[in-house]
Amino acid sequence: MGNKAKSIHKKEPKAFGLEEFTKSKSFRVAMQHTAAGLLWEANSGKKQKFRVCHCGRSIQGDVVVVYRATDGSRARFGGLTTCGSGWTCPVCAVRIGEVRREELSSAMVQHVTVGGRVNLLTMTFPHEFDHPLAELMEKFDKARQKFKNSRAYRAVLNKKEGAAGCLGCVSSLEITHGKNGWHPHLHMLSFTQRSITDDEIAKLKKAWVNCLIKCGLGDNTKLTEMMEHALDVRGGEDAAAYIAKYGREEKWGITSELTRPHSKCGLSEESMTPFGLLVAYQEYGEAWAGEKFKEFAGVFLGRRLITWSEGLRAQFAIDETDDQQAAETSDVPDEHLVGMLNPEQWKLVLSRNARVELMRYAAECCHNQATAQNDLNDFVESLKSTAQRARGWFYERLGWRLLQ
């Protein structure tokens, strides 16, 4: 970094987890940058439709604040815009997923402890490669509404009259793309007083398939396949396993997509999450994957990642938090203030694409709080001697002044 960064060599012994944190953060920030580039609308200025374009860049107040975990395992920034976009932001998705997983775990433990049952229902439908996602989701939404109003559903899972004694449900949409095109599916956790019987499952399957056919998501030629695969109902350990993995790599697929040995010619046939499409676009130059990600982002804009039945959160004393609040939660239990960066310093960091490098430096080198601010200043000053790698633009909240 040059001689100006006088304290760069004053490192503590490397903290456990710092390497993993740096690698993961580097990849997620790079994918966030890719998502923002795909979704950026040149004529929209600060009023971008997709907030991921500003996430981790634009300043909310006057300065950017730098925090460091006391054990030196990581660092983070404060005072920046957080988009809370679990569908399109690989950085926010991690935090949101962890918060939601903890909420689901708490609800399940409370319910099972008093003798309740949690069932996992997975709903999907037949689909072809050329089906537009917007059309599929419109029909899927109608089919789900019809299903909840069906006689079979009301008889088993209705909160007031259902035989299983259902307190409510938590629903989570997921989507992948593969050789058969878009594959939306819904996972629904039902909190019931007893398990759902085989006879009830058979009736629910028949009702769901009927709803799909009425909404144009299947026909009688596929009846056998639909009865077998369109609705899956599991309980106990399978529901617990789903909750345990929710929000982790199986949900969003970033780590697995990065480490999976893709072959360039086979990418279009693999089943990939939306973030997997980002990887295919960024790492393998697959333009079609970028277009599919943009299609997905437009259709899922404004949709919730996870939906709780009315009153179910209160039943388990779980506070209501939106995705924005979840994304802003800190995952560092014990931390301290390192220092602050003014807008011009932050612009320099962005222009050198050095956000993660600065985080690592703060975690590894800024352990002396008496000199931490000077250490930060030295690091930023040293960036002037390195090549510019990006525009370094961002908006300041005060007056929304664009620095570029």
C-alpha positions in Angstrom: 0.0 0.0 0.0 3.1 2.3 0.1 4.9 4.1 2.9 2.1 6.5 3.7 0.1 3.8 5.4 2.4 3.7 8.4 0.3 1.4 10.6 -0.6 -1.2 7.9 2.1 -3.5 9.2 1.0 -3.2 12.9 -1.1 -6.3 12.9 -2.4 -8.5 15.7 -2.1 -12.2 15.3 -4.7 -13.2 12.7 -8.1 -13.7 14.3 -10.0 -17.0 13.9 -12.6 -16.5 11.1 -11.0 -13.4 9.5 -10.0 -15.3 6.3 -13.5 -16.8 5.9 -15.1 -13.5 6.6 -12.9 -11.7 4.0 -13.5 -14.3 1.3 -17.2 -14.4 1.8 -17.6 -10.7 2.0 -15.5 -10.1 -1.1 -17.6 -12.5 -3.1 -20.9 -11.1 -1.9 -19.9 -7.5 -2.4 -18.7 -8.4 -5.9 -22.1 -10.0 -6.7 -23.9 -7.1 -5.2 -22.0 -4.8 -7.6 -22.9 -7.0 -10.5 -26.6 -7.0 -9.5 -26.6 -3.2 -9.1 -25.0 -2.9 -12.6 -27.6 -5.1 -14.2 -30.5 -3.3 -12.5 -29.3 0.3 -12.7 -31.5 2.6 -14.8 -29.4 5.4 -16.3 -32.2 7.9 -16.4 -33.5 7.4 -12.8 -30.7 9.1 -10.9 -31.1 8.7 -7.1 -34.7 7.4 -7.6 -33.6 3.9 -8.6 -36.4 1.3 -8.6 -34.0 -1.3 -7.2 -32.5 -0.2 -4.0 -29.6 -2.6 -4.3 -28.0 0.0 -6.6 -27.4 2.2 -3.5 -26.8 -0.5 -0.9 -23.5 -0.2 0.9 -22.6 2.9 -1.1 -24.7 5.9 -0.4 -24.3 7.8 2.9 -27.3 8.3 5.2 -25.8 11.1 7.2 -22.6 13.1 7.2 -20.0 10.3 7.6 -19.3 6.6 7.2 -18.6 4.9 10.6 -16.2 2.0 10.9 -16.7 -0.7 13.6 -14.4 -3.5 14.5 -15.2 -6.8 16.3 -13.2 -6.9 19.5 -11.7 -10.2 18.7 -10.5 -8.9 15.3 -12.5 -11.4 13.3 -14.4 -8.9 11.2 -15.4 -5.2 10.7 -18.3 -3.4 9.3 -19.5 0.0 8.2 -22.3 2.1 9.6 -24.1 5.2 8.2 -24.6 3.7 4.8 -27.8 2.9 2.9 -29.1 -0.7 3.4 -31.5 -1.9 0.8 -33.1 -4.8 2.6 -33.6 -6.5 -0.8 -33.5 -10.2 0.1 -34.3 -11.1 -3.5 -31.6 -9.1 -5.3 -28.9 -8.2 -2.8 -26.4 -10.9 -1.9 -25.2 -8.9 1.1 -28.6 -8.1 2.7 -30.0 -11.6 1.9 -27.5 -13.2 4.4 -28.6 -11.0 7.3 -32.3 -11.2 6.5 -32.1 -15.0 6.2 -30.4 -15.4 9.6 -33.0 -13.3 11.3 -35.8 -15.2 9.7 -34.3 -18.5 10.5 -34.0 -17.6 14.2 -37.6 -16.5 14.2 -38.8 -19.7 12.7 -36.7 -21.8 15.0 -38.1 -19.9 18.0 -41.7 -20.5 16.9 -41.1 -24.2 16.2 -39.4 -24.9 19.6 -42.2 -23.1 21.4 -44.9 -25.0 19.5 -43.3 -28.5 19.7 -42.5 -28.0 23.4 -46.2 -27.9 24.3 -47.0 -30.9 22.1 -47.8 -29.2 18.8 -46.7 -30.3 15.3 -45.1 -28.5 12.5 -45.8 -29.7 8.9 -43.8 -28.7 5.8 -45.9 -28.4 2.6 -44.2 -27.7 -0.6 -46.3 -26.6 -3.6 -45.2 -26.4 -7.2 -46.5 -27.1 -10.7 -45.4 -28.3 -14.2 -43.6 -25.7 -16.3 -41.8 -25.4 -19.6 -38.7 -23.5 -20.7 -40.5 -20.8 -22.7 -43.0 -19.8 -19.9 -42.5 -16.1 -18.9 -42.0 -15.8 -15.2 -44.6 -13.0 -14.7 -47.3 -15.2 -16.3 -46.3 -18.2 -14.2 -46.4 -16.2 -10.9 -49.7 -14.6 -11.7 -51.3 -18.0 -12.2 -49.4 -19.5 -9.2 -50.8 -16.8 -7.0 -54.3 -17.4 -8.2 -53.9 -21.2 -7.6 -52.7 -20.7 -4.1 -55.6 -18.4 -3.2 -58.0 -21.0 -4.7 -56.3 -23.7 -2.7 -56.7 -21.9 0.6 -60.4 -21.4 -0.2 -60.9 -25.0 -1.2 -63.1 -27.4 0.9 -60.2 -29.7 1.5 -57.9 -27.0 2.8 -60.5 -25.5 5.1 -61.4 -28.9 6.5 -57.8 -29.6 7.5 -55.8 -26.4 7.9 -58.3 -23.6 8.3 -57.5 -21.7 11.5 -61.1 -21.8 12.8 -62.6 -25.0 11.5 -59.7 -27.2 10.4 -59.5 -30.7 12.0 -55.7 -30.4 12.5 -56.1 -27.5 14.9 -54.0 -25.1 12.8 -52.7 -22.0 14.6 -51.4 -20.5 11.4 -48.8 -20.8 8.6 -45.5 -19.3 7.5 -44.9 -19.2 3.8 -41.7 -18.8 1.9 -41.4 -18.4 -1.9 -38.3 -19.9 -3.7 -37.4 -20.0 -7.3 -34.8 -21.6 -9.5 -34.1 -21.7 -13.3 -33.0 -24.7 -15.3 -33.5 -26.7 -18.4 -37.3 -26.5 -18.0 -37.2 -22.8 -17.4 -38.4 -21.0 -14.2 -39.3 -23.2 -11.3 -41.3 -21.3 -8.6 -42.2 -23.2 -5.5 -43.7 -22.4 -2.2 -42.7 -23.8 1.2 -45.4 -23.5 3.9 -44.9 -24.4 7.5 -48.2 -25.2 9.2 -48.4 -25.1 13.0 -51.0 -27.6 14.0 -52.1 -29.5 17.1 -51.6 -32.9 15.5 -50.0 -34.4 12.4 -51.8 -34.4 9.1 -53.1 -37.9 8.3 -52.4 -39.8 5.0 -56.1 -39.5 4.1 -56.0 -35.7 4.6 -52.8 -35.4 2.6 -54.4 -37.3 -0.3 -57.4 -34.8 -0.3 -55.1 -31.8 -0.1 -53.1 -33.1 -3.1 -56.3 -33.6 -5.1 -57.5 -30.1 -4.2 -54.2 -28.5 -5.2 -54.0 -30.3 -8.5 -57.6 -29.2 -9.3 -56.6 -25.6 -8.5 -53.6 -25.8 -10.8 -55.6 -27.1 -13.7 -58.3 -24.4 -13.3 -55.6 -21.7 -13.3 -53.9 -23.0 -16.4 -50.8 -24.6 -14.7 -51.4 -28.1 -15.8 -53.9 -30.4 -17.6 -55.3 -33.9 -17.4 -52.5 -35.3 -19.5 -50.1 -34.6 -16.6 -52.5 -35.7 -13.9 -50.5 -38.6 -12.6 -47.3 -36.6 -12.5 -49.0 -33.7 -10.8 -50.6 -35.9 -8.1 -47.2 -37.3 -7.3 -45.1 -34.2 -7.3 -47.2 -31.0 -7.2 -47.8 -31.1 -3.4 -45.4 -32.7 -0.9 -46.4 -32.8 2.8 -43.8 -33.7 5.5 -43.6 -33.2 9.2 -41.4 -33.4 12.2 -37.7 -33.8 11.3 -38.2 -32.6 7.7 -39.8 -29.4 8.9 -37.0 -28.9 11.4 -34.4 -29.5 8.7 -35.9 -26.9 6.5 -35.9 -24.3 9.3 -32.3 -25.1 10.2 -31.2 -24.4 6.6 -33.4 -21.4 5.9 -31.3 -18.4 4.9 -28.1 -20.3 4.5 -26.4 -21.4 1.2 -29.1 -23.8 0.3 -31.7 -21.0 0.2 -29.8 -18.5 -1.9 -27.1 -20.7 -3.4 -24.2 -18.2 -3.4 -21.5 -20.4 -1.9 -22.6 -23.6 -3.7 -22.8 -21.8 -7.0 -19.3 -20.4 -6.5 -17.7 -23.8 -5.6 -19.7 -26.0 -8.0 -17.5 -27.1 -11.0 -19.6 -25.5 -13.7 -18.9 -26.4 -17.3 -19.6 -23.4 -19.6 -21.6 -25.5 -22.1 -23.8 -26.9 -19.3 -24.7 -23.8 -17.5 -28.1 -23.3 -19.2 -29.2 -26.8 -18.1 -28.3 -26.6 -14.4 -30.9 -25.6 -11.8 -29.7 -22.3 -10.4 -31.0 -19.8 -7.9 -31.3 -16.2 -8.9 -27.9 -15.5 -7.3 -26.5 -18.5 -9.2 -27.6 -16.7 -12.3 -25.5 -13.7 -11.2 -22.5 -16.0 -10.8 -23.0 -17.4 -14.3 -23.2 -13.9 -15.7 -20.2 -12.5 -13.7 -17.9 -15.5 -13.6 -18.7 -17.2 -16.9 -19.8 -14.3 -19.1 -23.3 -15.8 -19.7 -25.3 -12.9 -21.0 -28.6 -14.9 -20.9 -28.1 -15.4 -17.2 -27.9 -11.7 -16.6 -31.1 -11.2 -18.6 -32.9 -13.9 -16.6 -31.8 -12.2 -13.3 -33.3 -8.9 -14.5 -36.5 -10.7 -15.4 -36.6 -12.3 -12.0 -35.9 -9.0 -10.2 -38.7 -7.2 -12.0 -41.3 -9.8 -11.2 -40.3 -10.2 -7.6 -39.9 -6.5 -6.8 -42.0 -5.8 -3.7 -42.7 -9.4 -2.8 -42.1 -10.7 0.7 -39.5 -13.3 1.2 -41.5 -14.9 4.0 -45.1 -14.3 5.1 -46.7 -15.1 8.5 -50.4 -15.7 9.1 -52.1 -12.9 10.9 -51.7 -13.3 14.6 -49.1 -16.1 14.5 -46.2 -13.9 15.5 -48.1 -12.7 18.5 -48.9 -16.3 19.4 -45.2 -16.9 19.9 -44.3 -13.4 21.1 -42.1 -12.8 18.0 -41.8 -9.1 17.1 -42.8 -7.9 13.6 -39.7 -6.8 11.7 -39.5 -6.0 8.0 -36.7 -7.0 5.7 -35.1 -3.6 6.0 -34.8 -3.9 9.7 -33.6 -7.4 9.5 -30.9 -6.4 7.0 -29.7 -3.7 9.3 -29.1 -6.0 12.3 -25.4 -6.4 13.3 -23.9 -9.8 13.3 -21.1 -8.7 15.5 -21.9 -9.3 19.2 -19.0 -7.4 20.7 -17.5 -4.5 18.8 -16.1 -1.0 19.2 -15.8 2.2 17.2 -12.7 2.4 15.0 -13.3 5.8 13.4 -15.1 7.8 10.7 -14.6 8.6 7.1 -15.8 11.8 5.4 -17.5 11.8 2.0 -14.3 12.5 0.1 -12.5 9.7 1.9 -15.4 7.3 1.1 -15.4 8.3 -2.5 -11.7 7.4 -2.7 -12.5 4.0 -1.1 -15.2 3.3 -3.6 -13.2 4.4 -6.6 -10.5 1.9 -5.6 -13.1 -0.8 -5.0 -11.5 -1.2 -1.5 -14.5 -1.6 0.8 -13.6 -5.2 1.8 -9.9 -4.4 1.9 -10.7 -1.6 4.3 -12.9 -3.9 6.5 -10.0 -6.4 6.7 -7.5 -3.6 7.5 -9.8 -2.3 10.3 -10.2 -5.8 11.8 -6.6 -6.7 11.6 -4.7 -3.5 12.2 -7.0 -1.0 14.1 -6.9 -2.7 17.5 -5.4 0.3 19.3 -8.4 2.6 19.8 -6.1 5.5 20.7 -4.6 5.5 17.1 -7.4 3.9 15.2 -8.7 7.1 13.5 -5.2 8.0 12.3 -4.7 4.4 11.1 -7.9 4.7 9.0 -6.7 8.0 7.6 -3.4 6.5 6.7 -5.0 3.6 4.9 -7.3 5.9 2.8 -4.4 8.2 2.0 -2.4 5.2 0.7 -5.2 4.5 -1.8 -4.2 7.6 -3.7 -1.1 5.8 -5.0 -3.2 2.9 -6.4 -5.1 2.7 -9.7 -8.7 3.8 -9.9 -10.9 0.9 -10.6 -14.4 2.4 -10.5 -16.3 5.7 -10.7 -16.6 6.0 -6.9 -20.1 7.5 -7.2 -22.6 7.7 -4.3 -25.4 9.9 -3.0 -25.3 11.9 0.2 -28.6 11.8 2.0 -28.3 15.5 2.9 -29.7 17.2 -0.3 -29.0 14.0 -2.2 -25.8 15.4 -3.6 -24.1 13.0 -6.1 -20.4 12.6 -5.8 -18.8 11.3 -8.9 
